[in-house]
Every structure is written in structure tokens, then in C-alpha cells.
Amino acid sequence: MTKNLKIAIVQDYIKEFGGAESVLETLSEIFLDAPIFTTLYKPEFFGPHQKRLEKKWGNRIHQSFFQYIPFAHKIISPLRLLSPLAFKSFDFSKFDIIITSATGAYFPNLINKNKAKLICYCHTPPRYLYGLPTARNFTKNKIIYAFIQFLNHFLRIFDFKSSQNVDQFIANSQTTADRIKKFYRRDCVVINPPIEIQKIKNKASLSRKDVDLSTGGFFLAGGRLARAKRYDIAIKACNKLGLKLKIFGRDFANFEKELKNMSGPTIEFLGEVTQEQKDQLYSQAKAFIFCSDNEDFGMVPVESMAHGCPVIAYKSGGTTETVIDGKTGIFFSELTPNSCASAIQKFQKLKINSKDCISRAADFSTDKFIFKIKKLIFEI
């Protein structure tokens, strides 16, 4: 029976490579025959991941009418109002199971599922609808802010209706599961995102031996350079302490320019990097600094620990479920440069075993993700 199941995969849009796209990549590898439906597909924005993903996804992608809208990739946010029409335009009548990868941007669960079972892998309910920090800042313009708040009231109703079309929710963390329970009144199972532990494991413990945690070296931060990730906190903390900080990642909503303007001489921006370059950075960094505000899960800190690299993190969201305070990293309790700087100074006095970091990261491996997803899908 399981071999004959017809499965489709759906994602809001695909125009960058981040945590949601990493999950999508693994799902597409688990279900090799599953077509991928999305509102908009722009592989030219994948950076160093473009060739790999085009090879995997090129012939499997089905786009909505968004592909015919001029400069659609530049108006992703306003297009969320049309996203229900885009998802309803797809024909899912021949499928038994539909897996939506819901990033919290659009409303993919409003599809016409017909007789299929709809399983939603929820990265988070829309952050912009429920008072969580987002990548864009509209609060400076009071008129725009008031209009958005008015509009969001109706979008929350819309979002709730969308959630009731789902047969089974999967949350990427307990943090997200709690939001699903609060906003949608739905129970769910937690399956953490996949981290490629095995590819890292063989070289991680050896590469960390030469890292001096007491003096010299550099700290690391990176991922999508979005406002809610709060790189400004890490930058100001390292400015204050005169410490080297390297930041990798793609700019988002012109936030990188703001970050560069506040950076001192010890801060270096690397832009987008390949996985091999990222591996090297993790292996050489003293620690990874993660200041994201109420992160949904946080794949990058786990990836860092998989390399044996400890994490200095703001104590909120999914990071509290992955980093073990005092053993694989250290938390700071206030989202301020002073609190972050104090944590860095405290960290420099600690002796953290890289093997403990690697061991902790193993709890979030790709193998475990695949096993849990298959078990859930084929038992429904």
C-alpha cells in the first residue's frame, strides 16, 4: 500500500535557501517521485546552492500564476493576499497525501485537498500575525502600521480557517507546537528539522583541537541577514569587547547595510558561503553567537554544535530546546549588547568539550528526521 501512495509536496514560495528550503530538500529526497508545488520558483537566488537544487528540483517544480507577474520576487510580501488563489489553482485530485511545508509567509493549507490527507510541516504560524519579531520593520510609519494591523485582524481569521483544513500538524520544535496549540487550537507531533550530522561528524572533533578558546581567534554569526535575527546585538557586543566577529549570509530587506554601518574594525562580512566554506568557519570559530528573537527552531546553532563549535545564544524560542547551558554553550537572558557581551566574557572562562556539542547535535540528525517522517506518513 505504501509504495502506491501518490504524494505531493507544497511550499509557500522558493526564492532563497534557508532552513525551510533545507527541510524541503530532505523531503524531496525521501519522496523522490513527489512533485513540488509552489507559488514562485526562483533558483537564481539560491547562491552557491543553485546548481545542486536545480538538478534535484528542476523537473519537479509546478509554479502558480505568480510566475507571470512582473517582478513577483520583489513583492513577495504583498502577494500573500493572492496566495490562497494561487494554491487553489493547483489540481491535487490524483494524490493520496499532500505535505505542506508552511514557512509562515503564505496560506498553503487552503488548497483543495479533495480526498487526500493534508499533513502540514509547520515551521511557524505567521510571525507577522501574532506579534512575533519579523524581518521587516513597519513601525516607523504610523499610517502603514495602522493599516497593517487592521489588515492582519482579517488575515488571522483567514489563517485560522486555513489551519482547520489540515489533517495532521507537524511542528519543527516544541516552541512552534505551543504556538500551534495557542493560535490554531490543534495538537501536533514534534519532528525537528534535519541536520546533516554524519557528513560533519568524521572531521569535526579533529578540526576543533587547534582552536584556542581563551585568546585570539574569532567568533562567528550567520544565516539569513534578517532583522529578527538581531545580528546588531552580536556586532555591538563584539565592538564593545574588541573581539573579531565573522558574519556569513545573504542580505534580506537591506538590513546588511544597517549592520555594516554600526560595525567596528573587528567585524567582517563574508556574504553567502558554500557548505564547505561554512564547515571551515565552524571548525575555526571560538563560538557561534546566536541572538535571534524567539527563533522557531534554529538550525544553524545545531549545525554549529555538530562541528563541535559551542553556541552563545539569547535564551528564547527553539534554541532553549537544543543548546545545553554550560555544556554545549551559554545563554544570555536579555536581548541587549551588554547581556551578550557578559555571556561572551563568561564563555571565555568555560571549558566546553567539543565532543559534548557533537553528541548533542546528533539528537537532530537527518536520519532521525527521515525515520520519523516515514513512520508518520505511512501510518496515517
Secondary structure, 3 states (H helix, E strand, C coil): CHHHCCEEEEECCECCCCHHHHHHHHHHHHCCCCCEEECCECHHHCHHHHHHHHHHHCCCEEECHHHHCCCHHHCCCHHHHCHHHHHHCCCCCCCCEEEEEECCCCCHHHCCCCCCEEEEEECCCCHHHCCCCCCCCCCCCHHHHHHHHHHHHHHHHHHHHHHCCCCEEEECCHHHHHHHHHHHCCCEEECCCCECHHHHHHHHHHHHHHCCCCCCCCEEEECCECHHHCHHHHHHHHHHHCCCEEEECCECCCHHHHHHHHCCCCEEEEECCCHHHHHHHHHHCCCEEECCCCCCCCHHHHHHHHCCCCEEEECCHHHHHCCCECCCEEEECCCCHHHHHHHHHHHCCCCCCHHHHHHHHHHHEHHHHHHHHHHHHHHC
